[in-house]
Amino acid sequence: HPEWVDFPRPENEWSYHLCRRRWDLAEDEELRYKFFQAFDEMMQACENRFQWLASDHQFVSLKNEWDKVIAFERGDVLIVVNFHATMSYQGYRIGSQWNEPLRIVLDTD
């Protein structure tokens, strides 16, 4: 297919030839890529506000393979990711360095 995207891997001899980002896909209303673009924009806005990528503080708070949840601290941000395909969790307990109530800034559940 002429519009495929392939990432460098041993099977393609680590080629970057087809490794590209198709920005135009988000504009097609028949496709779901607009949701990826919206997520990307929200993540960029969070980084602009909290500047966690440049922080030296990094700590994995939780890694639960059964629940498919990972939580980690980066800078002044606690990031919790639920990779489970069918489960959504309420009241999930996670430890962190902060001894104060936290607020949700971005929720994709």
Rosetta silent file (secondary structure, phi, psi, omega in degrees, C-alpha in Angstrom):
SEQUENCE: HPEWVDFPRPENEWSYHLCRRRWDLAEDEELRYKFFQAFDEMMQACENRFQWLASDHQFVSLKNEWDKVIAFERGDVLIVVNFHATMSYQGYRIGSQWNEPLRIVLDTD
SCORE:     score description
SCORE:     0.000 S_00000001
   1 L     0.000  132.199 -175.252    0.000    0.000    0.000 S_00000001
   2 L   -71.044  -15.562 -176.617    1.556    3.359   -0.947 S_00000001
   3 L  -106.606   17.395 -178.355    0.353    5.143    2.218 S_00000001
   4 L   -72.767  160.418  175.914    1.658    2.722    4.827 S_00000001
   5 L  -123.733  127.884 -179.097    3.778    3.749    7.775 S_00000001
   6 L  -131.886  136.045 -179.253    6.529    1.435    8.943 S_00000001
   7 L   -96.003  153.064  178.669    8.938    2.003   11.799 S_00000001
   8 L   -56.837  129.655 -179.538   12.597    1.018   11.771 S_00000001
   9 L  -157.530  164.947 -177.231   12.955   -2.635   12.777 S_00000001
  10 H   -56.399  -36.144 -177.032   15.227   -5.565   11.958 S_00000001
  11 H   -65.004  -25.329  177.774   12.845   -6.855    9.240 S_00000001
  12 H  -111.473   22.893  178.260   13.248   -3.654    7.164 S_00000001
  13 L    56.878   37.392  177.441   16.946   -3.289    7.987 S_00000001
  14 L    57.853   35.013 -178.496   16.210   -0.352   10.343 S_00000001
  15 L   -77.274  139.657  174.576   15.046    1.790    7.434 S_00000001
  16 L   -98.870    5.202 -174.396   13.499    5.202    8.067 S_00000001
  17 L   -55.958  -44.063 -179.272   12.179    5.382    4.491 S_00000001
  18 L  -104.516   13.283  179.791    8.521    4.764    5.473 S_00000001
  19 L   -91.760   98.271 -178.277    8.793    6.149    8.997 S_00000001
  20 L  -152.034  162.908  178.872    6.811    9.348    8.838 S_00000001
  21 L  -105.502  125.680 -179.079    3.876   11.031   10.446 S_00000001
  22 L   -93.230   91.982 -178.607    0.798   11.563    8.296 S_00000001
  23 H   -66.756  -26.677 -176.867   -0.655   14.841    9.584 S_00000001
  24 H   -71.172  -19.631 -177.460   -3.374   14.819    6.935 S_00000001
  25 H   -63.794  -30.903 -179.597   -5.088   11.715    8.353 S_00000001
  26 H   -68.330  -19.283 -178.456   -6.576   13.713   11.234 S_00000001
  27 H   -84.229  -12.409 -179.855   -8.469   15.868    8.747 S_00000001
  28 L   -85.108  110.728 -176.456  -10.415   12.912    7.294 S_00000001
  29 L   -65.283  -20.423  179.232  -13.710   12.748    9.217 S_00000001
  30 L   -74.624  -16.677 -177.365  -14.191    9.105    8.163 S_00000001
  31 L  -105.585  166.160 -178.433  -11.117    8.102   10.187 S_00000001
  32 L   -98.434    7.185 -177.120  -10.427    8.185   13.909 S_00000001
  33 H   -65.192  -19.169  178.324   -7.031    9.884   13.690 S_00000001
  34 H   -60.936  -28.733  178.744   -8.589   13.179   14.809 S_00000001
  35 H   -72.316  -36.567  174.608   -8.677   11.706   18.317 S_00000001
  36 H   -63.316  -41.133  179.854   -4.919   11.034   18.217 S_00000001
  37 H   -65.081  -41.546  178.954   -4.351   14.609   17.132 S_00000001
  38 H   -63.154  -41.840  177.523   -6.537   15.929   19.963 S_00000001
  39 H   -62.676  -44.264  179.358   -4.609   13.780   22.473 S_00000001
  40 H   -60.075  -42.558  179.153   -1.293   15.005   21.058 S_00000001
  41 H   -64.767  -39.857  179.040   -2.423   18.627   21.375 S_00000001
  42 H   -67.858  -39.772  177.804   -3.526   18.079   24.990 S_00000001
  43 H   -64.554  -40.399  177.513   -0.209   16.412   25.875 S_00000001
  44 H   -63.636  -40.777  178.903    1.707   19.309   24.316 S_00000001
  45 H   -63.996  -40.384  177.531   -0.388   21.801   26.288 S_00000001
  46 H   -64.783  -42.299  177.820    0.327   19.906   29.525 S_00000001
  47 H   -63.355  -41.945  178.312    4.050   19.859   28.789 S_00000001
  48 H   -60.779  -35.094 -177.918    4.000   23.584   28.038 S_00000001
  49 H   -81.153  -42.850 -171.736    2.300   24.227   31.368 S_00000001
  50 H  -104.533  -14.724  174.565    4.152   21.802   33.668 S_00000001
  51 L    53.793   44.616 -176.898    7.518   21.368   31.870 S_00000001
  52 L   -78.296  -25.609 -176.317    7.981   17.764   33.011 S_00000001
  53 L   -64.147  -30.577 -178.585   10.131   16.579   30.107 S_00000001
  54 L   -87.049   -1.601 -175.655   13.107   18.696   31.180 S_00000001
  55 L   -78.314  146.523  175.399   12.910   17.526   34.798 S_00000001
  56 L   -82.238  -23.643 -177.455   15.536   15.325   36.398 S_00000001
  57 L   -74.449  118.399  176.535   13.010   13.768   38.812 S_00000001
  58 E  -140.402  128.609 -179.793   11.775   10.425   37.459 S_00000001
  59 E  -153.754  129.913  175.108   10.241    7.649   39.549 S_00000001
  60 E   -85.520  114.992 -177.722    7.977    4.694   38.733 S_00000001
  61 E   -85.302  -33.893 -175.519    5.336    4.640   41.478 S_00000001
  62 E  -152.888  138.017  173.196    3.326    1.648   40.264 S_00000001
  63 E  -141.666  100.974 -176.236    3.633   -1.051   37.634 S_00000001
  64 E  -114.783  103.474 -176.426    0.737   -3.524   37.713 S_00000001
  65 L   -70.259  -31.953  179.875    0.856   -6.025   34.867 S_00000001
  66 L   -66.722  -46.969  179.999   -2.446   -7.699   35.853 S_00000001
  67 L   -81.570  -13.782 -177.642   -4.418   -4.400   35.788 S_00000001
  68 L    64.852   42.084 -178.483   -2.299   -3.041   32.896 S_00000001
  69 E  -122.307  137.371  172.317   -1.651    0.197   34.831 S_00000001
  70 E  -130.874  140.558  177.056    1.575    2.151   35.205 S_00000001
  71 E  -131.991  134.544  179.148    2.074    5.296   37.275 S_00000001
  72 E  -147.168  151.037  176.937    5.197    7.405   37.291 S_00000001
  73 E   -97.914  136.393  174.139    6.409   10.749   38.532 S_00000001
  74 E  -142.048  112.616 -174.484    8.184   13.095   36.185 S_00000001
  75 L    64.280 -132.833  179.637    8.996   16.521   37.566 S_00000001
  76 L   -95.901   23.085 -174.802    5.986   17.836   39.473 S_00000001
  77 E  -122.169  137.619  170.578    3.580   15.589   37.567 S_00000001
  78 E  -105.478  120.519 -178.283    2.159   12.151   38.382 S_00000001
  79 E  -109.735  125.248  179.000    1.211   10.342   35.187 S_00000001
  80 E  -119.433  125.989 -177.513   -1.108    7.334   35.412 S_00000001
  81 E  -123.302  127.779  176.462   -1.729    5.254   32.294 S_00000001
  82 E  -105.414  110.859  179.752   -4.327    2.496   31.994 S_00000001
  83 L   -94.612    2.633 -177.931   -3.455    0.181   29.111 S_00000001
  84 L   -69.708  134.621 -175.607   -6.270   -2.270   29.817 S_00000001
  85 L   -73.512  -25.993 -173.825   -8.525   -2.689   26.801 S_00000001
  86 L  -127.744  -10.414 -176.086  -11.773   -3.220   28.715 S_00000001
  87 L  -103.658  137.973  172.292  -11.310   -2.120   32.341 S_00000001
  88 L  -121.846  138.144 -173.258  -11.760    1.352   33.784 S_00000001
  89 L  -115.729  139.322  173.212  -10.817    1.940   37.420 S_00000001
  90 L  -116.439  138.703  176.912  -12.259    4.280   40.035 S_00000001
  91 L    68.150   28.025  179.864  -10.443    4.995   43.306 S_00000001
  92 L   -67.620  123.927 -175.507   -7.234    3.282   42.174 S_00000001
  93 L   -87.288  127.918 -179.272   -4.675    3.750   44.971 S_00000001
  94 L  -138.191  132.093  176.200   -1.233    4.991   43.938 S_00000001
  95 L   -83.252  153.047  177.200    1.601    6.179   46.146 S_00000001
  96 L  -154.199  174.057  179.949    3.577    9.307   45.288 S_00000001
  97 L   -75.586  -13.831 -174.901    6.050   11.728   46.823 S_00000001
  98 L   -94.052  132.348  178.707    3.336   14.303   47.471 S_00000001
  99 L  -106.178   57.171 -179.081    1.402   14.279   50.720 S_00000001
 100 L  -156.862  159.009  178.044   -1.450   16.430   49.487 S_00000001
 101 L   -61.947  139.831  177.177   -4.527   16.026   47.309 S_00000001
 102 L  -105.124  159.588  177.272   -3.750   15.908   43.593 S_00000001
 103 L  -120.454  148.738  178.703   -5.942   17.137   40.783 S_00000001
 104 L   -82.610  126.518 -179.924   -6.628   15.563   37.408 S_00000001
 105 L  -102.545  -36.034 -179.023   -5.367   17.702   34.556 S_00000001
 106 L  -141.425  124.239 -179.711   -5.907   15.299   31.633 S_00000001
 107 L  -130.033  120.043 -178.274   -8.215   12.276   31.643 S_00000001
 108 L  -110.132    8.824 -175.634   -8.592   10.095   28.551 S_00000001
 109 L   -70.082    0.000    0.000  -10.567    7.250   30.139 S_00000001
